[in-house]
């Protein structure tokens, strides 16, 4: 008896559901991608390098964080360290996703990691809050990841090549800040994430005078530290209650 091969993920009903739910945030993602593309286009870097950065890095906050460093000729280690710190949150995301993908081939997990993003992380855990593998999970993930990827890459690459046509007085920098604040606010759920966000904002303002935009690194380190402290306290509290 032969076993029929599994149907492609895009044919599963959960693929359409994932894409549909992610489409609700596509406008904001597209606006942020366009702003990031315009910022890269005005940085003076070669167009091929900027397109490669958009496709390979696929992280707007990291791209915007390292652009002024690259333009200022900052040491390479500073550029890499800044990008690493900005993306430290993905270590937390990967730890949360681990129970869902354990046992899958390394290549598949690396592919899943490339397409991982803030909003599809939130959508996925909202759809599948229980950390156990289910057949519907991967189709849902790929539906959301596909919608998110195209909503980002098309405007981002368009912004790279249309940057010269965008007047500076349009104020894209401020608009980009507002877009990022909106995206960040949508990721704050509960007291722990709200406190971490508040601490990060205060730290970024307090360290604003640091060179090479290192106040971003300080803010991320502060947010990660307060997040770990809250997580440790949350884990210890039930044990203390049991002893009393």
Buried (B, 14 or more C-beta within 10 A) or exposed (E): EEEEEEEEBEEBEBBBBBBEBBBEBBEBBBBBBBBBBBBBBBBEBEEEEBBEBBEEEBBBBBBBBBBBBBEEEBEEEBBEBBBEBBBEBBEBBBEEBEEBBEEEEEEEBEBBEEBBBBBBBBBBBEBBEEEEEEEBBBBBBBBBBBBBBBBBBBBBBBBBBBBEEBEEEEEBEEBBEEBBEEBBEEEBEEEBBEBBBEBBBEBBEEBEEEEBBBBBBBBBBBBBEBBEEBEEEEEEEEEEEEEE
